[in-house]
Amino acid sequence: MTNRLVNCRKYGKPLPGLTEPPMPTDTGQEIYEHVSAQAWSEWQELQTMLINEHHLSLLEPSARNFLSQQMEKFLSNDDFEKPEGYTPVS
């Protein structure tokens, strides 16, 4: 973890941020600046479930697009795709 705090857009409060951008893109920089390490970790768990549940191949542009859309929804607290039996972290 890091001592750097970000105003997390998912949780709406200051929380520890990531130690570095999760990807070398503008989106990665946006996540680094506005998403907590906790929210990012939760997204990574959900992303793994979505990949497995939908048998996605990350070689397919449509799969990457789907995950990108779901990531944006999840991190913005919009309605996102939930795998069967999914229960959010409390």
Residue pairs with C-beta under 8 A, 6 or more apart in sequence:
1 16
1 19
1 37
2 16
2 17
2 18
2 19
2 37
3 16
4 16
4 17
4 19
5 14
5 15
5 16
5 17
6 14
6 15
6 16
6 17
6 32
6 33
6 34
6 35
6 36
7 13
7 14
7 34
8 14
8 15
8 34
8 35
8 36
8 38
8 39
9 34
9 35
9 39
9 75
9 76
10 35
10 36
10 39
10 74
10 75
10 76
10 77
11 36
11 38
11 39
15 36
15 37
15 38
15 39
16 36
16 37
16 38
17 32
17 33
17 35
17 36
17 37
18 31
18 32
18 35
18 36
18 37
18 40
19 37
20 32
21 28
21 29
21 31
21 32
22 28
22 31
22 32
22 40
23 31
27 68
31 40
31 75
35 75
39 75
42 74
42 89
43 71
43 74
43 75
46 70
46 74
46 80
46 83
46 86
47 67
47 70
47 71
49 83
49 86
50 56
50 66
50 67
50 70
50 81
50 83
51 58
51 63
51 67
52 83
53 83
53 84
54 63
54 66
56 63
56 66
56 67
57 63
58 64
58 67
70 80
70 81
72 78
73 79
73 80
73 81
74 80
